[in-house]
Amino acid sequence: MTKKSAILSSVVLLILLINLIGYVLISCRVYIALNQYAYEHTEQISQRINSMLESTITSYYTELDQYKHQCDQFLPLAKQVSLASPYTRSITLANRDFIYCSTITLNAKQKYVVQNVAQGVSLRYIASSPLVKKSDVFLLVVTSEDVYVNFGIDSFIFTNLLNVDMNYFTPLLYIDNYLVSKNGTTLSPSFKVDEHHLVENAYIRLFYQIDRQNYLNFGLINYAYFYFIITVLSFICGVVLYVFLMRRDWTVFAIAKGLKRKQFVPYLQPVFDKDRRMVGAEVLARWLHPKYGLIAPDQFIPNAEHSGQINQIFSQLVDKVVAGLKPFQSRIDSLNEFHLAFNVASPQLTHFHLLRDCKHLIYGLNRCHFQLVLELTERVQIPQDELHIQGIISLKKQGIRIALDDFGTGHSSLSYLKNIKIDYLKMDKSFTDMIGEEEFKDHIVANVLDLAERIGVPVVAEGIENQYQELYLLNHNTQFFQGYYYGRPVSIDEFIRLYLS
């Protein structure tokens, strides 16, 4: 997976996570708000029913109670009360067996069995009215001694009261095993009271239920803009984060992890003289990654130089070179002017780690007669200021030789030759590759070699891959040779086996 796709996947996951968390929080708010809304509106319904029943009871005790034993006097007043009330359709007097006085049947007796009616005031439901056939009725029953005063109330009055403006919740009235809702009245003996929210008053028990559709309606109507804001903000955050992460150098963190685990190892490429004698080696950094294997320096060295981690990488290379070559000091002594070359960049020149590591290498191999060479790479321009020049002078005072790497390909090479005493010039592989391609390119290479000869600086030719290149360089007085034609970079153990055993 590429860096871009990995970051894009992470950002998409973050956007989804922000939306998920935001939606969950808003949904929790919807849940709380809707339950509060349903409770308050059910309370209002309960108060309206209370008001209706209490006004009926008040009118009874004010105008009818004293005539409950006298039907002939009770009926005229009861008719007036019934006509004056918007809720009452009939008023009857009954005992435990009969209705004997009614605004509908007058003083005719009607079979009527009273069951489970408590003393005082209660609300009952009768699915089949004894007075009006094929009609249900709610009865407000006022019990006084052995007389039952029944106020008949049409069921549609209750269903209208239970009807709410928005489809946010469903208020319910449960009475005598009947469930009353805005859709009508149904027999529901299995209705589970505990599974519904209860709002109770002196006469009835009201419930309300909220289903998934109610939550959806309430959320979309009242909180849609919150969902929209969360979506837009998450997208904006994702875009900002994507731009930030794309500009971030994540290699720095990987390098730091590699340094901690000592994954940077030295690879040595031999250097030969014109007589094909091995006279030194260039130490090259490799990253031995547990997942990606051996990583070439061009994939991490520029980042390490930019972040300053190149100093720690240099230290690890020096430690491993000292540990690897120390047992072969006598063999190194037998070689003629053996030298070890390390690449350094301009940020290292002003860092105290460089001089310390160089001393560690020299004293760590103190019984070896070798030359330490630092190759100044032109990949990053070396400032021509006093600080950097003094840094190079301090190194040379320690007997360290300076080579100008990638000569002719980087920044202001000629100015370095003017201001800094250079011990070697390393001709870049790009010039070596020109040899034999075209005549004018051969002239370019010849001019580079001629310049080095005129100023008296030995040349190390890099990137030699065939005999023709070797012969050309020998004919132009090149002193040192390096490339795949002589030997590839190998691990320090392999270098010892091939060249020092």
N, C-alpha and C positions, 0 to 999 in steps of 0.2 A: 504494500500500500504506500503510495506517495505521500509526501508531506501535505500537499494540497488536499488530497482526498481524506487523509486522516483528520486534518483540522476541520474540513467541511462536515465530516461525520460527527465529530465532537460537538461542533456548533449546532448542528441539527438536533442532536440529542439534548443539548442544553436548552434549546428553544422549546422542545417538547416537554422537558422537565419543568421549565418555568411555567409553561401553559398548564401542565398537569397540577402543579402546586397552586397556581393562581385559580384554576377552575375548582379545585377541591376547597380552597378557602372561601371562594365566592359561593359555592354550593352549600358549605356549612352556614354561611350567612343567610342564604336563601331558606335553608331548613329552619333556622332560628326565627327569622322574620315571618315566614309563612305560618309557623305554629303560633307565634304571638298574634298574628293577624287573625287566624282562625279562632283562637281562644277569645279574643276581644269581640269579634263579631258574633260568636256563639253566645257570649255573655249578653250582648245587645238583644239577640233573639230571645234569650231567657227572660230578660227584663220586659220585653214587649208582651210575652206570654203572661208573665206575672201581672203586668198592668191590666191586661185584658181580664184575667181571672179575678183579680182583686176588685176591679170595678163592678164585675158581676156580683161578687159576694157582698160588696158594700150596698149595692142596690137592693139585694135580697133582705139584708138585715134592716135596712132603712124602711122599706116599703112592704115587704111580704111576710116577714117572720111571724108577726103577731096573728096572721090569718091562716097559718099552716094547718089548723084543725078545722077550718070552715071553708069548704070548697067553693060554696056559692059566693062568698066574699073574696076568696083568694083569686078566682079566675079572672074577674075584670081587671084587677090590679096586675096580675101576671101577664095578661095580654098587653097592657100598656108598657110594662117593663120590657117585654119581648120585642115589641115594635120599636121601642126607643133604643134598644141595644143593637149595634151593628154585628154582634157576634152570636147572640142567642136566637135560635130558631124555634125552641119550645121550652116550656117550663112545666114540670110534672111533679105531683105528690104521689109517693108510693110507700107501701109497707113491705114486708118481707115476701109477700106473695103476689100483690096486685098493684098496678097503677090505677088509682081511683080518681085522680083529678089531673086534667091536662088541658093545656091551651089548644091542643089538636083534637082530642077525643072528648073534651069537656069532662063530665062526671061519669062517663062510662068506664066500667072496669076492664082492664087489660092485663092478661097474665104476664107477670114479670117477676122473675126470681132474682133476688139480690144475693150476690156471692162476694165474700171477702171484702166487704165495705167497712172501713174503719170509722170510728166515731170522729166527728169533726168535718174537715173538708178534704176531698180527694178527687182526683181526675181519673176517669175510667174510659175505656174504649169498647164499643159494641159494634161488631162487624155487620150485624143485621138488626136494624132498629125495630122494636116491637110496635112502634106507632106508624112509621113510614116504611112500607115494604121495599125491599131491595135497596136499602139505604143504610150506610154506616153512620155512626154518630159518636162524637166525644161527649161524655157526660161529666159535668162538674157537679159532684154530689156533696150536698151539705146535709150531714146526718145530725138530727136533733131528736134525742130519745128514740122512739120507734118510727119516726117519720123520716123519709128520704126525699129531699128536695133535689130534683134533677134538672140541671140546665143543659139542654141539648145544644151542642155547638157543631156546625158543619165541619167535616174533615178538611175541606179545601182551604178553610181559614188557617189551619195549622200548616198545610203544605205550602201555602203562599208565604207564611212567615219563615218557613225553612228554605225558601228559594233565595239564593244570593245573586248579586249582580254579576260577579266574575266567577269563572270556573276555577276557583282557587282551593275550595274545600267543600265537603259535603256534610251539612249539619243533619243530625238524626234524632228522632224521638222514639224511645223504646218504652212501650206501655202494654201491659197485659199480653205479653208474647207477640206483640205486633210492632213492626218496625215502620216508622213513619218518616218519609223523606220527601224531597221536592217532587219526586216522581210518583208519589202515592203511598198507600199503606199495604204492607204484605205481612203475612203470618211468618214469623221467624223464631220458632222456639229454640233454635240452635245458635241464636245470636250470642257472640262471646263479648260480654261487656268489658272484660279486662283488656281486650285488644284495641279498645277505642278510648279516645280522650273524653273525659267526663266533665260536664258543667252542670252542677246540681243547684236546684232551688227548692222552695218549700212544697211545690206541687208536682214537679216533674223532674225527670233526669234527661238532660240533653247530652248528646255525644256529637263528636265530629270526627271525620276520617279524612286523611289526605293520602292520595295515591301518587304514583309516578307522574301521571299526566298533569296533576295539580301543581307539583313542583316545577315541571317543565313550563307550564303556562306562567306561573308566578315569576320564575327566573327570567324567561325571555321578555316578559312585559316590563318588569321592574329593574332587572339587572343586566339587560343585554349590553348596555354601554360599558359596563365593567368587563364583561367578557371580551368586548371589542378592544378596550384599552389594554388589557392583558396581552391579547394577541399581537397588537401593534407594538407595544413596548418590548415584548419578547423578541419580535423580529428585529427591531432596532438594536437591541442589546446583542443579538446574534450577529448582525452585520458589523457592529463596532468591534466585537470580540474577534470576528473572523479577520478583519483588517489588522487588528493588533497582533494576533497570533501569526499571521502571514509575514508580518514584518519582524517578528521575533526570531532571533537566532537560537533555535532549539539545540543545535549542535553543541553549544556551550555547556548545556546541562549534561549531555551525553559524554562529553570530554571530561567533565568534572567527575562523573561516575567512573569513567575509565581510569582516571588518575588515581582515584581512591582504591581501585582494585588492581592497580599496577598492570594495566593491559597494554601499555606502550612499550614496545620492544625494539632493540636495535637490529637492523639488517645491514650487513657490510658488503660493499661492492669493491672488488680489488682494483688497484691502480698499478699499471705497469710502465716501465721505462722503455726506451727504444730498443733495448736488447731483450725484451720480453721477460724481464725480471720483475717479480711482484715487489713493489717498493712502498705500498701503503694501501689504505682503504678509506673509502668515504662511508661514514656512518649515517644511515638513513632511518628515519622513524617509520615504524609500522604500528598499526593499531590492531591488536589481536582480539577481535570482538567475539564474545561467546556465541552470538547469534549470527552475525554477518561474516564471520571469518576474518581474513586478513584484509584490512582496509588500507588503501594506498594513501600516501601523505597529501596528495592534492585535494583529497576530500575532507581533510580536517585541519591541515596546517594553516591555511589562510584564516580560518575562524579562530584557531588557537593564538595566532599572532595578534589578531584584532582584539581578542579578549584578555591577552596577557598570560594565558595558560601555557604558552610556549615555553616559559621559564621552567614550569614544573615538568613538562614533557622532557626538556633538555636534561633536567636533573635525573629523571628516571633512566634516560638513555645512558648517561655517564655512570650511574651506579651499576647498571647491568654490564656495561663494557668493562669496567674495572673488575667486577666479580668474574666475568667470563675470561678475560685475558691474563689476569694475574698469575694463574698457574703455568702460563706459557711465556713467562718473561725471558727466559734464556733463549727460546726460539726467536723471539722478536729481536733480541740483541744481535743475533747472527745475521739478520737482514740488514742490507745496506740502506741507511738513512730512512728507516721505516717511518711513515707518518700516518696519523689518524686525522681525518678531516670531518668536521661537524658543520652543518649549516646553521647560521644565525641570521636573524633579521634585525632591522634597526631598533625596534622596541627593546631588544635584549641588551643592546650596547650600554644603556644607561641604568640597567638593573644590577644590583649587587650580586644577585644569584649567579650571573654569568661568570664573573671572576672567581667566585667561591667554587663553582663547579669545575672550572678549568684547573684550579689548584688541587682540587680533590682528585681529578683524573691524573695530573702530573705526579702528585705525591703517592697516589694509590698504586701507580705503576713505576715507583721511584727507581727500581732496579732495571728498568727498560731504557734503552737509548732510542727514543723515538721523538718525532716532532709532532706537536699538536698544531693543527691548522684549523682556523675558523674561516669558513666561506661566507662572505657577506652577500646574501642574496639581494638582487635588485627588484624582487617582487614588490617590496615596499620601499619607497624612496628613503635613503638615508639622509637626513638633514645635514647640510654643510655648516653646522654650528660648532661652537667651542665645546659644548658638552659631549657631543658624539665623537668629535675628533680626540678629545682627552680620554674618552672611554677606550678608543682603539689604541692610543698611545700607552695606556695603562696595561693593556693586554700584551702589547709587544715588549714591554719592559719585563714581563714574566717569561720571555722567550717564546711566546706564541706567535706563529706566523699567520699572516692575513692573506686570504685569496679573494679575488673578486669573482663571484659566481655569476653565471648567465651573462657573461660579458657581451655587450653590444645589443642586448634585447630589452634592457630596462631603462632606468632613469639616469641620465647625465653621467655615463660611465667615464668619459674623459675628465670630468671635473673631479672624480675620485682620484684618478691617477695624478692629478695636479696637487691635490691637498693631502693625500694619504699615501704613505709608502706601502705599496702593495708587493707581496712576495710571490704571488702566483696569479695568473689569469686563467679562468676556466671558460673555454670556448663552448658556447651553448650548443646543444644537439641540433638546433634549427640550422646552424651554420654547417655542421657536419653532414646533415642531410642534403645540403646543396651540392656537395662534391659529386661531380660526374653528371649532374642533371643538365646543365647548360654552361656554355663557356663563360658568359658574363657573371654567372653565380660563382664559378670557380675563382673569378677575379675578386669577388667580394671576400671570399674565405681567405684568399692569398693576402689581401690588404689587411685583414684582421691579424693574421699571423705575422705579417711584416711589421705592423705597428708594435706588436709585443716584442719582436726581436730588436727593433730600434730602441725601445726604452729599457731593454735588458731585463724583461720579466718573463720567467718560464711559463709555458702554456700547458694546461691540462685539457686535452680534447675529450669532450663527453660524447656519448651516444654513438660510438663506432660500432658498425654492424657488419662490415664486410672487409675483405682484403684490399679492395680498391681504395677505400677510404684510408685504410692504414698506410698504404704505400704513398698516397698523396701527402698525408700529414708527415710521414718520414722525410719525404723529399723537400718539405717546407720547414724543416728543423723543429718539428714539434717534440717536446721533451717527454711528456707523459700522456698515457693513453688509458681511456676508461670507456667501457661499453659492453653490450651483450656479446660482442665478438670475442671478448676476453673472459668475461664472467658476469653472471647476473647477480643482483643483490641476494644474499642468503642470510639465514639466521646466524647468530654468533657461533653456535655449536657447529653448524655446517661449515662456516668459514674456517674454524679451527681444524676441522677434519680435512678440508681440502688444501689448506695453505700453511697450516702451522704444525700439523702432526708429523 
